[in-house]
Amino acid sequence: MQNMLNHLIEVQTSSTSPLGCMAVLSGLNCCDDNKDVEELTYQVRNKTTEAILRCVIRAIDKGELPEDINADAYALMIDSFVKGISIKAKDGYKKKQLQEAVGLLLSNWQ
């Protein structure tokens, strides 16, 4: 999980690409003419959510997280953080600030 989040920060704050994530920053409130964009970005965001849930379930299976943890809620917490990274990168937060936040988030990951 830490590697994924750190890689995400690298991508989101890279000077070689636009800051943030298009699927997070666009397509949330489209007019009727652009409902296809809204649906496409929803699907992309949902795939991210599903991938994070699979990662959480693997961590539970490996004993990295308690077996009685609510996997759906934990995945939602991580997913919300992931999507927040793109917003904060777009707002100008620096890589070091985002990495420190990741460290705090993962402090309860065994």
Secondary structure, DSSP 8 states (H G I E B T S, - for coil): -HHHHHHHHHHHT-TTS-SS-HHHHSSSS--GGGHHHHHHHHHHHHHHHHHHHHHHHHHHHTTSS-TTS-HHHHHHHHHHHHHHHHHHHHTT--HHHHHHHHHHHGGG--
